[in-house]
Amino acid sequence: MLLKVENLNVFYKNKHILKDVSFDIEENEIFSIVGESGSGKSTIAKAIMGLIDYNGLIEYKGKDIFMIFQDPGNYLDPLFNVYSQIKMVKEAVKESSGMDIDKAINLVGLNVDELKKKYPHQLSGGQKQRVMIAMSLARGSSLVIADEPTSSLDVLIQKDVLCAFKNMKDYFSSIIITHDIDVVYYIADRVMVLKDGIVQEISKKDDFFKSPKSEYGKTLLRNSYLSNY
């Protein structure tokens, strides 16, 4: 087991955001958290990253956790070429056991020479997402959390980004946070359905699409393009 989350509770002012959330992540697994906006999905990620206060247990046995936020362009410096930023991220980890930078870039389908010349504003949204995946490889991260990685991309680019995550299963586990049930179908090994900060169900992907356990899971599936799965 790579990550264990047990009885996670998060409060903001007088509001109970997450309510006894429990799940675990195995090595080389793609785990998807799905739910509507405001369900608490991103709050789980922030708690795992230690960005907010929480009650409960979070145990992590990997080397590094890398977070890819919804718009990765906001986290790339416009003043430096993209290659140099991947290098800086790698060098920020002492005694990094991460992948060679050039190998990481090639593995996600980008061109090393181009990234040495290009700046963030010259990349598409999908390319920026893949740059972040290359950064995680260069750092040697065991777990990557991606918050709505396809929400701002067109359909063809979405597929490229999801393929990049699927191809990385040998290198790290992923938590994919999404409101899009079709993304879950394409990429996940297991899925956790979240509503109003409460876990509705956790299932293997195929089991969920054949027979959701929760009423909310059934509603999500009915409202998706995959309702006849």
C-alpha positions in Angstrom: 0.0 0.0 0.0 1.4 3.3 -1.1 -1.1 5.7 0.5 -3.6 5.2 3.3 -6.2 7.8 4.2 -8.4 7.0 7.2 -11.3 9.0 8.7 -10.2 12.3 7.0 -12.2 15.3 8.2 -11.7 18.9 7.1 -13.5 21.9 8.6 -13.6 25.4 7.2 -15.0 28.0 9.5 -18.3 26.4 10.6 -18.6 24.1 7.6 -17.7 20.4 7.6 -16.1 19.9 4.2 -14.9 16.3 4.4 -16.6 13.7 6.6 -14.7 10.6 7.6 -13.2 10.0 4.1 -11.2 6.7 4.0 -9.4 5.0 1.0 -6.0 3.6 0.0 -3.8 3.7 -3.1 -1.7 0.8 -4.3 1.6 1.1 -6.2 1.2 1.5 -9.9 -2.5 2.2 -9.6 -4.7 4.9 -11.2 -7.3 5.9 -8.6 -10.0 8.3 -9.7 -12.0 10.6 -7.4 -15.3 11.7 -9.1 -18.0 14.0 -8.1 -19.7 17.3 -8.9 -18.1 20.7 -8.2 -18.0 21.4 -4.4 -18.1 17.8 -3.4 -14.7 18.1 -1.7 -12.4 16.4 -4.3 -9.7 19.0 -4.4 -9.8 19.4 -0.6 -8.7 15.7 -0.4 -5.7 16.5 -2.6 -4.8 19.6 -0.5 -5.0 17.6 2.7 -2.7 14.9 1.2 -0.2 17.6 0.2 -0.3 19.1 3.7 -1.6 22.4 2.4 -4.5 22.6 4.8 -5.3 21.5 8.3 -7.2 18.2 8.8 -8.2 15.6 11.3 -7.6 11.9 10.6 -4.8 9.7 9.4 -2.7 10.1 6.2 0.1 7.6 5.8 2.4 7.8 2.8 5.2 5.3 2.0 6.5 6.7 -1.2 9.4 9.0 -2.1 7.7 12.1 -3.3 4.2 13.4 -4.1 3.7 15.7 -7.1 0.6 17.8 -7.6 -0.6 18.9 -11.0 -3.1 21.7 -10.6 -6.0 22.5 -12.9 -4.2 25.1 -15.0 -0.5 24.1 -15.0 0.4 27.2 -16.9 -0.1 29.2 -13.7 2.8 27.3 -12.2 5.3 27.7 -15.0 7.5 30.8 -14.9 7.1 32.9 -18.1 10.7 34.2 -17.8 12.5 30.8 -18.2 12.5 28.2 -20.9 10.5 25.1 -20.2 13.5 22.7 -20.1 15.3 24.8 -17.5 12.2 24.7 -15.3 12.1 20.9 -15.4 15.8 20.9 -14.5 15.1 23.3 -11.5 12.3 21.0 -10.2 14.6 18.0 -10.4 17.5 19.7 -8.7 15.2 20.9 -5.9 15.2 17.3 -4.6 18.4 16.4 -2.8 19.9 13.1 -4.0 17.0 12.7 -6.5 16.5 9.2 -7.8 14.3 10.6 -10.6 14.6 9.9 -14.3 17.1 11.6 -16.6 15.4 14.8 -17.8 15.8 14.1 -21.5 14.4 10.6 -21.0 11.4 12.0 -19.1 10.6 14.5 -21.8 10.8 11.9 -24.5 8.7 9.5 -22.5 5.7 12.0 -22.4 6.0 12.7 -26.1 7.7 16.1 -26.1 10.9 17.2 -27.9 14.0 18.0 -25.8 15.4 20.6 -28.2 12.1 22.4 -28.6 11.7 22.7 -24.8 15.1 24.2 -24.5 13.9 27.0 -26.8 10.3 27.4 -25.9 8.6 29.3 -23.0 5.4 28.4 -21.3 3.2 30.7 -23.4 4.4 28.9 -26.5 2.9 25.5 -25.4 -0.6 24.2 -25.7 -2.6 23.2 -22.7 -2.0 19.6 -23.4 1.8 20.1 -23.7 1.9 22.0 -20.4 0.1 19.0 -18.7 2.8 16.7 -20.2 5.5 19.0 -19.0 4.2 18.6 -15.5 4.2 14.8 -15.9 7.8 15.0 -17.1 8.7 17.0 -14.0 7.2 14.3 -11.7 9.3 11.7 -13.5 12.4 13.8 -13.2 11.8 14.2 -9.4 11.2 10.5 -9.0 7.7 10.9 -7.5 5.9 7.8 -6.4 2.5 9.5 -6.5 1.0 12.1 -8.8 -2.2 13.9 -8.0 -3.9 15.6 -11.0 -6.8 18.0 -10.4 -9.1 18.1 -13.4 -6.3 17.5 -15.8 -8.5 17.6 -18.9 -11.2 20.1 -18.0 -9.8 23.0 -20.2 -8.7 20.8 -23.1 -10.5 19.9 -26.3 -11.4 16.2 -26.9 -8.4 15.1 -29.0 -5.9 16.8 -26.6 -7.8 15.2 -23.6 -7.0 11.8 -25.0 -3.3 12.6 -25.4 -3.1 13.7 -21.8 -5.0 10.7 -20.5 -2.8 8.3 -22.6 0.3 10.0 -21.0 -1.0 9.1 -17.5 -1.9 5.6 -18.5 1.6 5.1 -19.9 3.2 6.2 -16.7 1.7 3.4 -14.5 5.1 1.6 -14.4 6.7 4.8 -12.9 4.1 6.2 -10.4 0.6 5.9 -9.0 -1.9 8.5 -9.9 -4.9 10.1 -8.2 -7.1 11.7 -11.0 -9.7 14.2 -9.7 -12.5 14.8 -12.1 -16.2 15.6 -12.5 -16.2 13.8 -15.9 -17.3 10.2 -15.7 -16.0 9.5 -19.2 -12.5 10.3 -17.9 -13.0 7.7 -15.2 -14.0 5.1 -17.7 -11.0 5.7 -19.9 -8.2 5.8 -17.3 -9.1 4.5 -13.8 -8.4 1.2 -12.2 -10.6 2.0 -9.2 -13.0 4.9 -8.6 -14.2 6.7 -5.5 -17.5 8.5 -5.8 -17.8 11.6 -3.5 -20.8 13.8 -2.8 -21.0 16.6 -0.2 -17.7 15.4 1.4 -19.0 11.9 2.0 -17.7 8.8 0.2 -20.6 7.2 -1.6 -18.7 4.1 -2.9 -15.3 2.8 -3.9 -15.3 0.2 -6.6 -13.1 -1.3 -9.3 -13.8 0.6 -12.6 -15.5 -2.2 -14.4 -17.7 -3.1 -11.4 -18.8 0.6 -11.1 -19.8 0.9 -14.8 -21.6 -2.4 -14.7 -23.5 -1.9 -11.4 -22.9 1.2 -9.3 -23.4 0.5 -5.6 -24.7 4.0 -4.7 -27.7 6.0 -5.9 -25.4 8.9 -6.6 -23.1 6.7 -8.6 -26.1 5.5 -10.7 -27.1 9.2 -11.3 -23.6 10.1 -12.5 -23.7 7.1 -14.9 -27.2 7.9 -16.2 -26.1 11.5 -17.0 -23.0 10.4 -18.9 -22.4 9.4 -22.5 -21.7 5.9 -21.2 -25.2 5.3 -19.8 -25.5 2.3 -22.1 -22.2 0.8 -21.1 
